[in-house]
Amino acid sequence: MRRKEIGGRLLRRPQRNESAATVVGFCTGAHTAVGGMPDAPLMEDVILAHRLGRKYLAPMNLTVRTDASAYIRDGWFLRAGKNLWRLLCFISGRSAARLAEDYRR
């Protein structure tokens, strides 16, 4: 069974290029059943995870490598704090489009 990955990008270890973020796997069939990847400018992983629900999500013990340049530029705690704030705003009802506008500023 093929797995696809979505991952959080909030938590990272300073001065290393390995993520401590949680990665979640799901079956391709489940991905198709909920309409595939959402067309959203931001928070598409959150929307997809919400659509899939706990029934189709399974945690995976993986190390994920991502680009740390934004964290280095903005500062580790500030960048992670802003990302957490955006997630809380999204969960509270702010649109992904509005969050994307704020993100670009």
Summary of the structure (lengths in Angstrom):
residues: 105
radius of gyration: 14.5
end to end distance: 41.0
largest distance: 41.0
contacts: 247
relative contact order: 0.20
helix: 48%
strand: 15%
